[in-house]
Amino acid sequence: MRKLIESTFVTLGGDISAPQEWGLPYLSCEDGDRLNRELLFGADALLLGRKTYQGLSAAYTAMATGESGPESDFVARMNAIPKYVASTTLTDVGWNASLLDGDVAERIGELKDQPGQYMLKYGTGPLDRVLLEHGLLDELHLWIVPVTNCPGQRLFEDVPATGLKLTGSRTLSTGVVVLTYGQ
C-alpha cells in the first residue's frame, strides 16, 4: 500500500491562498528547493483538487516552454507525472490527468492500494475533509512561511477537528518551518 503525502504552504496567519504572492522570497532557497524536489521526485502520482489542478496546470504548462536550466527538470517532472483530480464540476481534464469519478474516498483508497511509491497532494481545500474523515492522509507537510497577510483561504477551512501527531520538523535557511504530521 502506498502512502498519500500532502504538502502545503501557509502563512503564520493561516492563509493558503496565493503563495506565489507572499511566499517566493522565503520558499526560493537551496534547502527548500531540495526538499520540494525530494517530495516530487519520490512520488509516482499527484492528487489534486479542482482549484489546485487548474492553477498548477496553467502555470506548469506555460513554464514548459521556457529555457532549460536548474528548474527545467522539476517543470518536466510536474508536467509528466500522472495526476488524479477530484472535482464535482470538471468534466474533462488534460495535463496527464485523470478525473476521479464516483465515490472519491473509495477511488483514492483504490489508488493507495496499488503498488508504487507515494502519491503527493498539493494544496488544501475541500478534498481534505474527505481525506481526513476517511483516514486517507498519511503525512501532512505544512510549510509555515514567516509572513502575515490579510486573510484569504484559511488552512483546513470547514474541516472538522482532527488530531494529528508531529513526526518531524525542519527549519529552512529563510526561516520557513516545515512541520510533518501523521494521522
OpenMM code with the backbone's topology and positions (N, CA, C; nanometers):
from openmm import Vec3, app, unit

residues = "MET ARG LYS LEU ILE GLU SER THR PHE VAL THR LEU GLY GLY ASP ILE SER ALA PRO GLN GLU TRP GLY LEU PRO TYR LEU SER CYS GLU ASP GLY ASP ARG LEU ASN ARG GLU LEU LEU PHE GLY ALA ASP ALA LEU LEU LEU GLY ARG LYS THR TYR GLN GLY LEU SER ALA ALA TYR THR ALA MET ALA THR GLY GLU SER GLY PRO GLU SER ASP PHE VAL ALA ARG MET ASN ALA ILE PRO LYS TYR VAL ALA SER THR THR LEU THR ASP VAL GLY TRP ASN ALA SER LEU LEU ASP GLY ASP VAL ALA GLU ARG ILE GLY GLU LEU LYS ASP GLN PRO GLY GLN TYR MET LEU LYS TYR GLY THR GLY PRO LEU ASP ARG VAL LEU LEU GLU HIS GLY LEU LEU ASP GLU LEU HIS LEU TRP ILE VAL PRO VAL THR ASN CYS PRO GLY GLN ARG LEU PHE GLU ASP VAL PRO ALA THR GLY LEU LYS LEU THR GLY SER ARG THR LEU SER THR GLY VAL VAL VAL LEU THR TYR GLY GLN".split()
positions = [
    Vec3(0.0844, -0.1182, 0.0000),
    Vec3(0.0000, 0.0000, 0.0000),
    Vec3(0.0888, 0.1244, 0.0000),
    Vec3(0.0588, 0.2150, -0.0898),
    Vec3(0.1391, 0.3365, -0.0936),
    Vec3(0.0760, 0.4463, -0.0084),
    Vec3(0.1598, 0.5400, 0.0323),
    Vec3(0.1160, 0.6484, 0.1186),
    Vec3(0.0638, 0.7659, 0.0357),
    Vec3(-0.0120, 0.8515, 0.1047),
    Vec3(-0.0555, 0.9792, 0.0497),
    Vec3(0.0040, 1.0880, 0.1373),
    Vec3(0.0850, 1.1742, 0.0747),
    Vec3(0.1517, 1.2840, 0.1442),
    Vec3(0.0994, 1.4151, 0.0880),
    Vec3(0.0608, 1.5058, 0.1772),
    Vec3(0.0178, 1.6395, 0.1350),
    Vec3(0.1243, 1.7399, 0.1741),
    Vec3(0.1518, 1.8352, 0.0844),
    Vec3(0.2485, 1.9411, 0.1071),
    Vec3(0.1807, 2.0744, 0.0794),
    Vec3(0.1756, 2.1604, 0.1820),
    Vec3(0.1003, 2.2849, 0.1715),
    Vec3(0.1784, 2.4017, 0.2307),
    Vec3(0.1782, 2.5153, 0.1596),
    Vec3(0.2379, 2.6387, 0.2096),
    Vec3(0.1309, 2.7180, 0.2838),
    Vec3(0.1668, 2.7742, 0.4001),
    Vec3(0.0708, 2.8501, 0.4801),
    Vec3(0.1435, 2.9638, 0.5521),
    Vec3(0.0768, 3.0781, 0.5641),
    Vec3(0.1347, 3.1907, 0.6380),
    Vec3(0.1154, 3.1688, 0.7880),
    Vec3(0.1809, 3.2519, 0.8668),
    Vec3(0.1616, 3.2470, 1.0116),
    Vec3(0.0155, 3.2713, 1.0489),
    Vec3(-0.0543, 3.3470, 0.9665),
    Vec3(-0.1945, 3.3764, 0.9921),
    Vec3(-0.2902, 3.2692, 0.9429),
    Vec3(-0.2385, 3.1618, 0.8837),
    Vec3(-0.3234, 3.0523, 0.8389),
    Vec3(-0.3755, 3.0651, 0.6974),
    Vec3(-0.3211, 3.1572, 0.6170),
    Vec3(-0.3655, 3.1796, 0.4802),
    Vec3(-0.2917, 3.0846, 0.3849),
    Vec3(-0.3674, 3.0188, 0.2975),
    Vec3(-0.3053, 2.9295, 0.1995),
    Vec3(-0.3228, 2.9789, 0.0567),
    Vec3(-0.3985, 3.0882, 0.0377),
    Vec3(-0.4233, 3.1359, -0.0982),
    Vec3(-0.3048, 3.2168, -0.1499),
    Vec3(-0.2749, 3.2009, -0.2753),
    Vec3(-0.1756, 3.2796, -0.3494),
    Vec3(-0.0346, 3.2782, -0.2897),
    Vec3(0.0232, 3.1595, -0.2624),
    Vec3(0.1599, 3.1583, -0.2092),
    Vec3(0.2618, 3.2187, -0.3049),
    Vec3(0.2288, 3.2242, -0.4338),
    Vec3(0.3203, 3.2870, -0.5288),
    Vec3(0.3339, 3.4364, -0.5014),
    Vec3(0.2402, 3.4951, -0.4293),
    Vec3(0.2459, 3.6380, -0.3973),
    Vec3(0.3216, 3.6662, -0.2681),
    Vec3(0.3121, 3.5813, -0.1683),
    Vec3(0.3744, 3.6084, -0.0387),
    Vec3(0.4875, 3.5128, -0.0024),
    Vec3(0.5033, 3.4031, -0.0752),
    Vec3(0.5985, 3.3027, -0.0320),
    Vec3(0.7326, 3.2993, -0.1016),
    Vec3(0.7414, 3.3543, -0.2225),
    Vec3(0.8629, 3.3345, -0.3023),
    Vec3(0.9927, 3.3750, -0.2333),
    Vec3(0.9999, 3.4892, -0.1660),
    Vec3(1.1277, 3.5230, -0.1013),
    Vec3(1.1704, 3.4203, 0.0041),
    Vec3(1.0755, 3.3494, 0.0615),
    Vec3(1.1046, 3.2535, 0.1678),
    Vec3(1.1171, 3.1103, 0.1163),
    Vec3(1.0479, 3.0800, 0.0092),
    Vec3(1.0456, 2.9428, -0.0413),
    Vec3(1.1528, 2.9164, -0.1458),
    Vec3(1.2082, 3.0220, -0.2033),
    Vec3(1.3132, 3.0075, -0.3042),
    Vec3(1.4488, 3.0064, -0.2354),
    Vec3(1.4867, 2.8899, -0.1858),
    Vec3(1.6152, 2.8739, -0.1194),
    Vec3(1.6656, 2.7321, -0.1479),
    Vec3(1.7930, 2.7137, -0.1346),
    Vec3(1.8528, 2.5857, -0.1711),
    Vec3(1.7925, 2.4683, -0.0929),
    Vec3(1.7797, 2.4823, 0.0391),
    Vec3(1.7270, 2.3709, 0.1175),
    Vec3(1.5780, 2.3484, 0.0923),
    Vec3(1.5022, 2.4544, 0.0663),
    Vec3(1.3608, 2.4398, 0.0311),
    Vec3(1.3439, 2.3744, -0.1051),
    Vec3(1.4262, 2.4176, -0.2013),
    Vec3(1.4215, 2.3564, -0.3345),
    Vec3(1.4550, 2.2071, -0.3266),
    Vec3(1.5543, 2.1745, -0.2466),
    Vec3(1.5949, 2.0343, -0.2313),
    Vec3(1.4803, 1.9511, -0.1719),
    Vec3(1.4132, 2.0027, -0.0710),
    Vec3(1.3017, 1.9310, -0.0086),
    Vec3(1.1847, 1.9158, -0.1063),
    Vec3(1.1528, 2.0225, -0.1803),
    Vec3(1.0470, 2.0152, -0.2817),
    Vec3(1.0793, 1.9102, -0.3874),
    Vec3(1.2034, 1.9061, -0.4294),
    Vec3(1.2466, 1.8084, -0.5307),
    Vec3(1.2338, 1.6658, -0.4756),
    Vec3(1.2784, 1.6464, -0.3515),
    Vec3(1.2677, 1.5136, -0.2906),
    Vec3(1.1222, 1.4667, -0.2881),
    Vec3(1.0330, 1.5561, -0.2498),
    Vec3(0.8912, 1.5195, -0.2438),
    Vec3(0.8367, 1.4846, -0.3818),
    Vec3(0.8635, 1.5702, -0.4807),
    Vec3(0.8084, 1.5472, -0.6141),
    Vec3(0.8696, 1.4245, -0.6812),
    Vec3(1.0009, 1.4124, -0.6760),
    Vec3(1.0666, 1.3026, -0.7465),
    Vec3(1.0507, 1.1688, -0.6739),
    Vec3(1.0108, 1.1709, -0.5475),
    Vec3(0.9827, 1.0476, -0.4752),
    Vec3(0.8431, 0.9948, -0.5006),
    Vec3(0.7566, 1.0787, -0.5547),
    Vec3(0.6171, 1.0414, -0.5808),
    Vec3(0.6032, 0.9793, -0.7186),
    Vec3(0.4996, 0.8976, -0.7339),
    Vec3(0.4706, 0.8443, -0.8669),
    Vec3(0.3368, 0.8945, -0.9202),
    Vec3(0.2685, 0.9810, -0.8429),
    Vec3(0.1424, 1.0414, -0.8886),
    Vec3(0.1104, 1.1613, -0.8008),
    Vec3(0.0316, 1.2523, -0.8568),
    Vec3(-0.0189, 1.3669, -0.7804),
    Vec3(-0.1687, 1.3513, -0.7624),
    Vec3(-0.2185, 1.3937, -0.6473),
    Vec3(-0.3609, 1.4037, -0.6200),
    Vec3(-0.3905, 1.5513, -0.6012),
    Vec3(-0.4886, 1.6025, -0.6755),
    Vec3(-0.5175, 1.7454, -0.6724),
    Vec3(-0.6672, 1.7695, -0.6659),
    Vec3(-0.7053, 1.8755, -0.5949),
    Vec3(-0.8416, 1.9253, -0.6022),
    Vec3(-0.8547, 2.0123, -0.7260),
    Vec3(-0.9755, 2.0541, -0.7579),
    Vec3(-1.0008, 2.1301, -0.8802),
    Vec3(-0.9211, 2.2592, -0.8876),
    Vec3(-0.9273, 2.3426, -0.7832),
    Vec3(-0.8599, 2.4728, -0.7885),
    Vec3(-0.7086, 2.4571, -0.8025),
    Vec3(-0.6509, 2.3655, -0.7270),
    Vec3(-0.5067, 2.3436, -0.7357),
    Vec3(-0.4699, 2.2896, -0.8732),
    Vec3(-0.5492, 2.1961, -0.9240),
    Vec3(-0.5259, 2.1418, -1.0583),
    Vec3(-0.5268, 2.2540, -1.1623),
    Vec3(-0.6287, 2.3389, -1.1591),
    Vec3(-0.6388, 2.4448, -1.2598),
    Vec3(-0.5227, 2.5430, -1.2506),
    Vec3(-0.4846, 2.5795, -1.1294),
    Vec3(-0.3741, 2.6735, -1.1130),
    Vec3(-0.2400, 2.6155, -1.1551),
    Vec3(-0.2115, 2.4937, -1.1095),
    Vec3(-0.0831, 2.4324, -1.1429),
    Vec3(-0.0738, 2.3956, -1.2901),
    Vec3(-0.1829, 2.3456, -1.3480),
    Vec3(-0.1756, 2.3068, -1.4897),
    Vec3(-0.1478, 2.4277, -1.5781),
    Vec3(-0.2100, 2.5405, -1.5482),
    Vec3(-0.1845, 2.6619, -1.6270),
    Vec3(-0.0393, 2.7081, -1.6099),
    Vec3(0.0083, 2.7092, -1.4858),
    Vec3(0.1433, 2.7587, -1.4587),
    Vec3(0.2503, 2.6685, -1.5185),
    Vec3(0.2404, 2.5381, -1.4964),
    Vec3(0.3460, 2.4474, -1.5413),
    Vec3(0.3423, 2.4219, -1.6913),
    Vec3(0.2260, 2.4298, -1.7521),
    Vec3(0.2197, 2.4198, -1.8974),
    Vec3(0.2917, 2.5392, -1.9604),
    Vec3(0.2707, 2.6579, -1.9033),
    Vec3(0.3382, 2.7785, -1.9532),
    Vec3(0.4887, 2.7711, -1.9302),
    Vec3(0.5313, 2.7182, -1.8154),
    Vec3(0.6743, 2.7098, -1.7840),
    Vec3(0.7475, 2.6098, -1.8732),
    Vec3(0.6762, 2.5141, -1.9276),
    Vec3(0.7398, 2.4104, -2.0104),
    Vec3(0.8028, 2.4687, -2.1352),
    Vec3(0.7569, 2.5836, -2.1786),
    Vec3(0.8114, 2.6447, -2.2992),
    Vec3(0.9332, 2.7319, -2.2701),
    Vec3(0.9720, 2.7414, -2.1430),
    Vec3(1.0852, 2.8252, -2.1032),
    Vec3(1.2184, 2.7618, -2.1370),
    Vec3(1.3237, 2.8352, -2.1051),
    Vec3(1.4598, 2.7894, -2.1324),
    Vec3(1.4988, 2.6776, -2.0357),
    Vec3(1.5946, 2.5972, -2.0786),
    Vec3(1.6429, 2.4928, -1.9888),
    Vec3(1.7280, 2.5566, -1.8797),
    Vec3(1.7292, 2.4924, -1.7656),
    Vec3(1.8038, 2.5428, -1.6511),
    Vec3(1.7813, 2.4510, -1.5332),
    Vec3(1.8224, 2.4969, -1.4151),
    Vec3(1.8134, 2.4097, -1.2980),
    Vec3(1.6697, 2.3700, -1.2624),
    Vec3(1.5725, 2.4500, -1.3013),
    Vec3(1.4342, 2.4180, -1.2703),
    Vec3(1.3651, 2.3383, -1.3809),
    Vec3(1.4296, 2.3227, -1.4949),
    Vec3(1.3624, 2.2608, -1.6086),
    Vec3(1.3265, 2.1140, -1.5828),
    Vec3(1.4079, 2.0405, -1.5087),
    Vec3(1.3721, 1.9012, -1.4812),
    Vec3(1.2565, 1.8926, -1.3814),
    Vec3(1.2455, 1.9886, -1.2905),
    Vec3(1.1319, 1.9940, -1.1980),
    Vec3(1.0035, 2.0208, -1.2762),
    Vec3(1.0090, 2.1185, -1.3667),
    Vec3(0.8940, 2.1511, -1.4513),
    Vec3(0.8563, 2.0310, -1.5375),
    Vec3(0.9557, 1.9659, -1.5959),
    Vec3(0.9289, 1.8481, -1.6791),
    Vec3(0.8637, 1.7371, -1.5968),
    Vec3(0.9110, 1.7161, -1.4751),
    Vec3(0.8522, 1.6143, -1.3881),
    Vec3(0.7078, 1.6494, -1.3522),
    Vec3(0.6824, 1.7762, -1.3198),
    Vec3(0.5457, 1.8192, -1.2880),
    Vec3(0.4524, 1.7961, -1.4058),
    Vec3(0.4995, 1.8219, -1.5247),
    Vec3(0.4160, 1.8040, -1.6432),
    Vec3(0.3959, 1.6566, -1.6782),
    Vec3(0.4942, 1.5709, -1.6486),
    Vec3(0.4880, 1.4311, -1.6914),
    Vec3(0.4212, 1.3379, -1.5904),
    Vec3(0.4298, 1.3681, -1.4627),
    Vec3(0.3803, 1.2758, -1.3605),
    Vec3(0.2286, 1.2569, -1.3752),
    Vec3(0.1787, 1.1353, -1.3599),
    Vec3(0.0332, 1.1147, -1.3651),
    Vec3(-0.0361, 1.1915, -1.2523),
    Vec3(-0.1534, 1.2422, -1.2836),
    Vec3(-0.2289, 1.3218, -1.1873),
    Vec3(-0.3710, 1.2685, -1.1756),
    Vec3(-0.4259, 1.2759, -1.0546),
    Vec3(-0.5646, 1.2399, -1.0289),
    Vec3(-0.6325, 1.3635, -0.9723),
    Vec3(-0.7452, 1.4002, -1.0320),
    Vec3(-0.8139, 1.5236, -0.9952),
    Vec3(-0.9504, 1.4904, -0.9370),
    Vec3(-0.9750, 1.5393, -0.8165),
    Vec3(-1.1048, 1.5239, -0.7527),
    Vec3(-1.1849, 1.6505, -0.7782),
    Vec3(-1.2962, 1.6377, -0.8482),
    Vec3(-1.3800, 1.7531, -0.8796),
    Vec3(-1.5221, 1.7069, -0.9066),
    Vec3(-1.6161, 1.7875, -0.8607),
    Vec3(-1.7563, 1.7599, -0.8921),
    Vec3(-1.8048, 1.8474, -1.0067),
    Vec3(-1.7197, 1.9389, -1.0537),
    Vec3(-1.7625, 2.0314, -1.1592),
    Vec3(-1.6902, 2.0108, -1.2922),
    Vec3(-1.5665, 1.9627, -1.2895),
    Vec3(-1.4945, 1.9398, -1.4145),
    Vec3(-1.5488, 1.8152, -1.4842),
    Vec3(-1.5536, 1.8205, -1.6161),
    Vec3(-1.5961, 1.7036, -1.6931),
    Vec3(-1.4828, 1.6504, -1.7798),
    Vec3(-1.3774, 1.7297, -1.7944),
    Vec3(-1.2661, 1.6913, -1.8791),
    Vec3(-1.1380, 1.7503, -1.8204),
    Vec3(-1.0304, 1.6736, -1.8237),
    Vec3(-0.9016, 1.7230, -1.7760),
    Vec3(-0.7938, 1.6867, -1.8772),
    Vec3(-0.6890, 1.7644, -1.8771),
    Vec3(-0.5714, 1.7387, -1.9599),
    Vec3(-0.4516, 1.7264, -1.8680),
    Vec3(-0.3353, 1.7654, -1.9133),
    Vec3(-0.2126, 1.7745, -1.8334),
    Vec3(-0.1786, 1.6399, -1.7685),
    Vec3(-0.1945, 1.5341, -1.8443),
    Vec3(-0.1635, 1.3987, -1.7976),
    Vec3(-0.2422, 1.3638, -1.6710),
    Vec3(-0.3694, 1.4048, -1.6688),
    Vec3(-0.4536, 1.3856, -1.5505),
    Vec3(-0.5729, 1.2964, -1.5812),
    Vec3(-0.6232, 1.2324, -1.4763),
    Vec3(-0.7459, 1.1533, -1.4816),
    Vec3(-0.8425, 1.2096, -1.3785),
    Vec3(-0.9668, 1.2185, -1.4162),
    Vec3(-1.0702, 1.2696, -1.3272),
    Vec3(-1.1207, 1.1560, -1.2391),
    Vec3(-1.1253, 1.1783, -1.1088),
    Vec3(-1.1789, 1.0787, -1.0165),
    Vec3(-1.3310, 1.0927, -1.0154),
    Vec3(-1.3987, 0.9874, -1.0558),
    Vec3(-1.5448, 0.9919, -1.0575),
    Vec3(-1.6007, 0.9033, -0.9474),
    Vec3(-1.7299, 0.9147, -0.9229),
    Vec3(-1.7945, 0.8320, -0.8217),
    Vec3(-1.7541, 0.8730, -0.6813),
    Vec3(-1.7429, 0.7749, -0.5937),
    Vec3(-1.7064, 0.7967, -0.4536),
    Vec3(-1.5566, 0.8267, -0.4453),
    Vec3(-1.5235, 0.9530, -0.4195),
    Vec3(-1.3832, 0.9967, -0.4215),
    Vec3(-1.3013, 0.9231, -0.3160),
    Vec3(-1.3552, 0.9052, -0.1966),
    Vec3(-1.2818, 0.8350, -0.0911),
    Vec3(-1.2510, 0.6915, -0.1348),
    Vec3(-1.3467, 0.6262, -0.1942),
    Vec3(-1.3263, 0.4890, -0.2412),
    Vec3(-1.2208, 0.4846, -0.3507),
    Vec3(-1.2282, 0.5784, -0.4440),
    Vec3(-1.1308, 0.5834, -0.5544),
    Vec3(-0.9898, 0.6090, -0.5029),
    Vec3(-0.9758, 0.7000, -0.4068),
    Vec3(-0.8431, 0.7289, -0.3509),
    Vec3(-0.7922, 0.6070, -0.2747),
    Vec3(-0.8804, 0.5393, -0.2024),
    Vec3(-0.8424, 0.4156, -0.1349),
    Vec3(-0.7909, 0.3117, -0.2333),
    Vec3(-0.8577, 0.2996, -0.3485),
    Vec3(-0.8127, 0.2063, -0.4528),
    Vec3(-0.6753, 0.2458, -0.5060),
    Vec3(-0.6527, 0.3763, -0.5247),
    Vec3(-0.5223, 0.4234, -0.5718),
    Vec3(-0.4135, 0.3918, -0.4693),
    Vec3(-0.4451, 0.4095, -0.3420),
    Vec3(-0.3477, 0.3806, -0.2368),
    Vec3(-0.3165, 0.2319, -0.2300),
    Vec3(-0.4125, 0.1472, -0.2660),
    Vec3(-0.3916, 0.0023, -0.2633),
    Vec3(-0.3022, -0.0465, -0.3765),
    Vec3(-0.2819, 0.0362, -0.4775),
    Vec3(-0.1973, -0.0034, -0.5896),
    Vec3(-0.0504, 0.0003, -0.5485),
    Vec3(0.0313, -0.0857, -0.6088),
    Vec3(0.1748, -0.0808, -0.5774),
    Vec3(0.2365, 0.0467, -0.6327),
    Vec3(0.3455, 0.0855, -0.5743),
    Vec3(0.4170, 0.2029, -0.6238),
    Vec3(0.4786, 0.2813, -0.5106),
    Vec3(0.5244, 0.4000, -0.5476),
    Vec3(0.5817, 0.4905, -0.4491),
    Vec3(0.4648, 0.5570, -0.3772),
    Vec3(0.4775, 0.6823, -0.3365),
    Vec3(0.3665, 0.7507, -0.2707),
    Vec3(0.3003, 0.8478, -0.3669),
    Vec3(0.1777, 0.8878, -0.3325),
    Vec3(0.1079, 0.9937, -0.4048),
    Vec3(0.1312, 1.1227, -0.3273),
    Vec3(0.1466, 1.2314, -0.4008),
    Vec3(0.1709, 1.3623, -0.3417),
    Vec3(0.0530, 1.4525, -0.3730),
    Vec3(0.0043, 1.5220, -0.2708),
    Vec3(-0.1057, 1.6163, -0.2886),
    Vec3(-0.0556, 1.7548, -0.2540),
    Vec3(-0.0821, 1.8485, -0.3437),
    Vec3(-0.0512, 1.9890, -0.3176),
    Vec3(-0.1810, 2.0630, -0.2880),
    Vec3(-0.1719, 2.1644, -0.2021),
    Vec3(-0.2868, 2.2485, -0.1744),
    Vec3(-0.3779, 2.1905, -0.0682),
    Vec3(-0.4561, 2.2782, -0.0073),
    Vec3(-0.5504, 2.2385, 0.0957),
    Vec3(-0.6855, 2.2963, 0.0602),
    Vec3(-0.7888, 2.2166, 0.0723),
    Vec3(-0.9230, 2.2634, 0.0398),
    Vec3(-1.0261, 2.1587, 0.0744),
    Vec3(-1.1400, 2.1618, 0.0062),
    Vec3(-1.2500, 2.0699, 0.0380),
    Vec3(-1.2130, 1.9220, 0.0318),
    Vec3(-1.1187, 1.8851, -0.0526),
    Vec3(-1.0774, 1.7458, -0.0620),
    Vec3(-1.0199, 1.6961, 0.0708),
    Vec3(-0.9605, 1.7856, 0.1486),
    Vec3(-0.9019, 1.7451, 0.2761),
    Vec3(-1.0063, 1.6923, 0.3736),
    Vec3(-1.1271, 1.7436, 0.3669),
    Vec3(-1.2345, 1.6927, 0.4528),
    Vec3(-1.2521, 1.5426, 0.4273),
    Vec3(-1.2583, 1.5041, 0.3013),
    Vec3(-1.2753, 1.3632, 0.2634),
    Vec3(-1.1549, 1.2813, 0.3099),
    Vec3(-1.0356, 1.3327, 0.2863),
    Vec3(-0.9145, 1.2587, 0.3224),
    Vec3(-0.9059, 1.2350, 0.4729),
    Vec3(-0.9335, 1.3385, 0.5517),
    Vec3(-0.9232, 1.3259, 0.6966),
    Vec3(-1.0364, 1.2408, 0.7540),
    Vec3(-1.1576, 1.2591, 0.7032),
    Vec3(-1.2710, 1.1806, 0.7531),
    Vec3(-1.2525, 1.0315, 0.7305),
    Vec3(-1.1849, 0.9951, 0.6221),
    Vec3(-1.1685, 0.8544, 0.5872),
    Vec3(-1.0291, 0.8003, 0.6202),
    Vec3(-0.9476, 0.8792, 0.6892),
    Vec3(-0.8146, 0.8331, 0.7285),
    Vec3(-0.7232, 0.8026, 0.6120),
    Vec3(-0.7368, 0.8779, 0.5039),
    Vec3(-0.6596, 0.8514, 0.3824),
    Vec3(-0.5276, 0.9281, 0.3749),
    Vec3(-0.5119, 1.0317, 0.4564),
    Vec3(-0.3911, 1.1140, 0.4533),
    Vec3(-0.2887, 1.0544, 0.5503),
    Vec3(-0.1733, 1.0157, 0.4985),
    Vec3(-0.0705, 0.9527, 0.5813),
    Vec3(0.0262, 1.0539, 0.6413),
    Vec3(0.0625, 1.1554, 0.5631),
    Vec3(0.1542, 1.2593, 0.6115),
    Vec3(0.1064, 1.3944, 0.5621),
    Vec3(0.1245, 1.4940, 0.6478),
    Vec3(0.0926, 1.6323, 0.6133),
    Vec3(0.2172, 1.7154, 0.6384),
    Vec3(0.2683, 1.7791, 0.5321),
    Vec3(0.3845, 1.8663, 0.5428),
    Vec3(0.3344, 2.0106, 0.5333),
    Vec3(0.3371, 2.0814, 0.6444),
    Vec3(0.2968, 2.2224, 0.6468),
    Vec3(0.4219, 2.3086, 0.6440),
    Vec3(0.4324, 2.3892, 0.5400),
    Vec3(0.5443, 2.4819, 0.5244),
    Vec3(0.4977, 2.6155, 0.5822),
    Vec3(0.5363, 2.6467, 0.7054),
    Vec3(0.4934, 2.7685, 0.7727),
    Vec3(0.5869, 2.8818, 0.7289),
    Vec3(0.5305, 2.9743, 0.6501),
    Vec3(0.6084, 3.0850, 0.5944),
    Vec3(0.5951, 3.2046, 0.6886),
    Vec3(0.7073, 3.2643, 0.7312),
    Vec3(0.7036, 3.3692, 0.8326),
    Vec3(0.6576, 3.5056, 0.7795),
    Vec3(0.5351, 3.5087, 0.7303),
    Vec3(0.4735, 3.6346, 0.6885),
    Vec3(0.3312, 3.6387, 0.7431),
    Vec3(0.2841, 3.7607, 0.7623),
    Vec3(0.1436, 3.7797, 0.7965),
    Vec3(0.0818, 3.8554, 0.6810),
    Vec3(-0.0407, 3.8294, 0.6543),
    Vec3(-0.1103, 3.8979, 0.5457),
    Vec3(-0.2597, 3.8914, 0.5711),
    Vec3(-0.3348, 3.9640, 0.4914),
    Vec3(-0.4798, 3.9641, 0.5077),
    Vec3(-0.5329, 3.8236, 0.4852),
    Vec3(-0.6363, 3.7880, 0.5594),
    Vec3(-0.6919, 3.6531, 0.5433),
    Vec3(-0.7436, 3.6288, 0.4025),
    Vec3(-0.7111, 3.5143, 0.3519),
    Vec3(-0.7627, 3.4667, 0.2246),
    Vec3(-0.8310, 3.3345, 0.2533),
    Vec3(-0.7945, 3.2318, 0.1799),
    Vec3(-0.8480, 3.0994, 0.2088),
    Vec3(-0.7749, 3.0442, 0.3300),
    Vec3(-0.8483, 2.9984, 0.4274),
    Vec3(-0.7909, 2.9503, 0.5520),
    Vec3(-0.7471, 2.8040, 0.5406),
    Vec3(-0.6435, 2.7702, 0.6116),
    Vec3(-0.5972, 2.6333, 0.6216),
    Vec3(-0.7063, 2.5497, 0.6872),
    Vec3(-0.7440, 2.4404, 0.6251),
    Vec3(-0.8462, 2.3487, 0.6755),
    Vec3(-0.9794, 2.4171, 0.7022),
    Vec3(-1.0155, 2.5079, 0.6147),
    Vec3(-1.1448, 2.5750, 0.6244),
    Vec3(-1.2555, 2.4695, 0.6169),
    Vec3(-1.3477, 2.4724, 0.7120),
    Vec3(-1.4626, 2.3815, 0.7153),
    Vec3(-1.4256, 2.2347, 0.7304),
    Vec3(-1.3100, 2.2056, 0.7867),
    Vec3(-1.2698, 2.0677, 0.8125),
    Vec3(-1.2892, 2.0427, 0.9618),
    Vec3(-1.3545, 1.9328, 0.9982),
    Vec3(-1.3772, 1.9061, 1.1405),
    Vec3(-1.2462, 1.8842, 1.2158),
    Vec3(-1.2501, 1.9039, 1.3465),
    Vec3(-1.1321, 1.8858, 1.4303),
    Vec3(-1.0778, 1.7441, 1.4145),
    Vec3(-0.9480, 1.7355, 1.3886),
    Vec3(-0.8806, 1.6068, 1.3698),
    Vec3(-0.7474, 1.6130, 1.4430),
    Vec3(-0.7191, 1.5143, 1.5235),
    Vec3(-0.5916, 1.5100, 1.5934),
    Vec3(-0.4824, 1.4553, 1.5041),
    Vec3(-0.3702, 1.5232, 1.5023),
    Vec3(-0.2545, 1.4795, 1.4236),
    Vec3(-0.1342, 1.4667, 1.5161),
    Vec3(-0.0376, 1.3869, 1.4763),
    Vec3(0.0822, 1.3657, 1.5563),
    Vec3(0.2033, 1.4230, 1.4837),
    Vec3(0.2786, 1.5088, 1.5510),
    Vec3(0.4005, 1.5642, 1.4929),
    Vec3(0.5040, 1.4536, 1.4804),
    Vec3(0.5518, 1.4314, 1.3569),
    Vec3(0.6505, 1.3264, 1.3330),
    Vec3(0.7857, 1.3812, 1.2883),
    Vec3(0.7923, 1.5112, 1.2608),
    Vec3(0.9192, 1.5705, 1.2202),
    Vec3(0.9073, 1.7200, 1.2013),
    Vec3(1.0219, 1.7868, 1.2059),
    Vec3(1.0251, 1.9307, 1.1780),
    Vec3(1.1615, 1.9654, 1.1195),
    Vec3(1.1599, 2.0695, 1.0390),
    Vec3(1.2823, 2.1154, 0.9733),
    Vec3(1.2707, 2.2661, 0.9563),
    Vec3(1.3764, 2.3380, 0.9865),
    Vec3(1.3792, 2.4825, 0.9658),
    Vec3(1.4696, 2.5119, 0.8472),
    Vec3(1.4136, 2.5836, 0.7494),
    Vec3(1.4906, 2.6199, 0.6303),
    Vec3(1.5728, 2.7452, 0.6580),
    Vec3(1.6684, 2.7705, 0.5732),
    Vec3(1.7589, 2.8844, 0.5908),
    Vec3(1.6869, 3.0192, 0.5895),
    Vec3(1.5680, 3.0252, 0.5307),
    Vec3(1.4925, 3.1507, 0.5217),
    Vec3(1.3945, 3.1694, 0.6374),
    Vec3(1.3918, 3.0761, 0.7318),
    Vec3(1.3010, 3.0865, 0.8452),
    Vec3(1.1708, 3.0097, 0.8285),
    Vec3(1.1497, 2.9497, 0.7126),
    Vec3(1.0327, 2.8646, 0.6926),
    Vec3(1.0509, 2.7410, 0.7803),
    Vec3(0.9446, 2.7029, 0.8500),
    Vec3(0.9472, 2.5813, 0.9302),
    Vec3(0.8557, 2.4805, 0.8617),
    Vec3(0.9094, 2.3619, 0.8326),
    Vec3(0.8299, 2.2558, 0.7701),
    Vec3(0.7972, 2.1546, 0.8805),
    Vec3(0.6696, 2.1482, 0.9130),
    Vec3(0.6212, 2.0545, 1.0139),
    Vec3(0.5599, 1.9348, 0.9456),
    Vec3(0.5958, 1.8158, 0.9880),
    Vec3(0.5414, 1.6936, 0.9309),
    Vec3(0.4542, 1.6258, 1.0363),
    Vec3(0.3298, 1.5982, 0.9960),
    Vec3(0.2335, 1.5349, 1.0852),
    Vec3(0.1838, 1.4043, 1.0232),
    Vec3(0.1469, 1.3119, 1.1099),
    Vec3(0.0804, 1.1894, 1.0679),
    Vec3(-0.0542, 1.1831, 1.1375),
    Vec3(-0.1425, 1.1020, 1.0825),
    Vec3(-0.2779, 1.0928, 1.1389),
    Vec3(-0.2837, 0.9820, 1.2421),
] * unit.nanometer
topology = app.Topology()
chain = topology.addChain("A")
for resn in residues:
    res = topology.addResidue(resn, chain)
    for name in ("N", "CA", "C"):
        topology.addAtom(name, app.Element.getBySymbol(name[0]), res)
